[in-house]
Structure formats: C-alpha cells, structure tokens
Amino acid sequence: MSQYIVGLTGGIGCGKTTVTNLFSDLGVQHVDADVIARDVVKPGTACLAAIAEQFGPSMLLADGSLNRPALRQHIFTDATAKTWLEQLLHPAIRQQLLTYLAACSSDYVLLVAPLLLENNLQLYCHRVLVIDLPEALQLSRTLARDQVSEQQVAAIMAAQLSREDRLAQADDVIVNDSTLEQLLPQVQLLHKRYLQLAAAAKNMTSDNS
C-alpha cells in the first residue's frame, strides 16, 4: 500500500491526463476520481437504481445505462436535485477512492480529481499538485478537444474553483502552457521530490511504530 498520496487537480483543459501519463511513465500509480464517478452509476449499481427511482425512467437509456445528458440538464435546472445527487454519489465515490488508493503499491500515488478541492478530497492527500495555465488557453484547448460551445466551457469553468483560489491551495504547481518537452522536466523534478517526501514519511511511520 502506498503511504503517500499526492492530489492532482486543475481546471478543465489544463492537461491533467497528459501530466498523469507522464507520472505513470515513471512508475507512479494513480486513482482517477472521474473513472470512479462513472463506475458507481454503471448498470446494476445501487446508485443508478436510486437515481432512476428519484428522477424517473427518463434517466435511463434503452440499454439500461445512465442518460447523462438528461441527468445533467435536470440538476442544472434544479438545485435541490443537485444536492440530492451529490449526497448520494459523493459517499460512494469516496469509499471507492479509498479502496483503490489502499490497493496501490508505488512509492507514492496520485489521486487525480478535477474537483479535488471543491469536494475536500485534499483531506486524504499529503500534498496538492495543481496543473495551471492561463484561462484563455484553457478555454481554447477545451474548445478544440471537446468540440463544444464556448458557453458550455464557460459554464463548467464557472462551476469550478477560480484559478486564483486553486493556486492558493496548491503545494506544487506545474505550468502547462507550452510543449510536452517543457512539461516533462517539471514532472521529473517533482517526481524526485515526491520520492524523497514519501521515503521520509515512511521512515517517520516506522520510527513511530
């Protein structure tokens, strides 16, 4: 089990996946909150059944899977529904996160979560790593990647922490405003630092046991 957890976060389009993959190339395992969020509402899960019971059969597609656009539209127009959904899903996601984190065995592990700080998942982390870039570049990269409207991206950005608030809570920052070649040295430098911190934490745990 990895004893040292680094929370990796950043706004939409900042390159969290790219950075995570670079750490993975260095042998670092990760747990992705977005993947778990999808897993807990797969067909046959208690969460999906509860959603269909609460909001009606229109929340399910013909194959029994979650109708994500319908659910998204519903909670964006109904604050009470959004609160209910969060109270259902957040505990299930957290439980699964902790289970997956406990199963990791690399020297340290990344907890990758776009809403790490918004959902207080940093409480499970030793350090917070923010992937940062200017908001204009964040917007243009997301538009190019997702082929969605500028209004949709702006709404997602508005629902997340501001860039300033995110950076204020960061222990470490990777600036991803250029090329992959310039990104890699930042990852390698932090990797060395995290290995040192993880080793120190492990030694401290051994000394106290």
GIZI-V738790 format. One record per backbone hydrogen bond with DSSP energy under -0.5 kcal/mol. CO is the residue of the C=O (numbers start at 0). NH is the residue of the N-H. E is the energy in kcal/mol with one decimal. If there is no record, write none. Layout:
co:nh:e
CO:NH:E
CO:NH:E
This chain:
co:nh:e
3:108:-2.3
4:6:-0.5
4:125:-3.1
4:126:-1.2
5:7:-0.5
5:110:-2.8
6:8:-0.5
6:128:-3.8
7:112:-2.4
8:130:-2.7
10:13:-1.6
14:18:-2.4
15:19:-2.7
16:20:-2.5
17:21:-1.6
18:22:-2.0
19:23:-2.4
20:24:-2.0
21:25:-0.6
22:25:-1.0
22:27:-1.9
23:26:-2.1
26:28:-0.5
28:109:-2.3
30:32:-0.6
30:111:-2.6
31:35:-1.9
32:36:-2.5
33:37:-1.5
34:38:-2.1
35:39:-2.2
37:40:-1.1
38:41:-1.6
41:44:-2.0
44:48:-1.8
45:49:-2.2
46:50:-2.1
47:51:-2.2
48:52:-2.0
49:53:-2.3
50:54:-2.8
51:55:-1.6
55:58:-1.7
56:59:-2.0
58:66:-3.5
60:63:-2.0
64:60:-3.0
65:67:-1.5
66:70:-2.3
67:71:-3.0
68:72:-2.4
69:73:-2.1
70:74:-2.5
71:75:-1.7
72:76:-1.0
77:81:-2.0
78:82:-2.1
79:83:-2.3
80:84:-2.5
81:85:-2.3
82:86:-2.2
83:87:-1.5
84:88:-2.9
85:89:-2.4
87:91:-0.7
88:92:-2.8
89:93:-2.7
90:94:-2.2
91:95:-1.9
92:96:-2.7
93:97:-2.5
94:98:-1.8
95:99:-2.6
96:100:-2.8
97:101:-2.1
98:102:-0.9
99:103:-0.5
100:1:-0.6
100:103:-1.2
103:1:-1.7
107:28:-0.6
108:5:-2.8
109:30:-2.7
109:111:-0.7
110:7:-2.6
110:112:-0.6
111:32:-3.1
112:115:-1.6
114:118:-2.4
115:120:-2.5
115:121:-0.8
116:119:-1.1
119:122:-1.3
120:123:-1.9
121:124:-1.6
126:6:-3.0
126:128:-0.5
127:129:-0.6
127:170:-2.5
127:171:-2.1
128:8:-2.6
129:131:-0.6
129:173:-2.4
131:175:-2.8
133:137:-2.3
134:138:-2.4
135:139:-2.1
136:140:-2.6
137:141:-1.8
138:142:-2.3
139:143:-2.0
140:144:-2.1
141:145:-2.9
142:146:-1.4
148:152:-1.9
149:153:-2.5
150:154:-2.1
151:155:-2.0
152:156:-2.6
153:157:-2.2
154:158:-1.4
155:159:-0.9
156:159:-0.6
161:165:-2.4
162:166:-2.4
163:167:-1.9
164:168:-0.8
165:168:-0.8
166:169:-1.2
171:129:-2.6
172:174:-0.5
173:131:-3.0
173:175:-0.7
178:182:-1.1
179:183:-2.2
180:184:-0.6
181:185:-0.5
182:185:-0.6
182:186:-1.6
183:187:-2.7
184:188:-2.2
185:189:-2.0
186:190:-2.6
187:191:-1.9
188:192:-1.7
189:193:-3.1
190:194:-2.2
191:195:-1.8
192:196:-2.5
193:197:-2.8
194:198:-2.2
195:199:-2.3
196:200:-2.4
197:201:-2.2
198:202:-2.4
199:203:-2.2
200:204:-2.1
201:205:-2.2
202:206:-2.4
203:207:-1.6
204:208:-0.7
205:208:-0.6
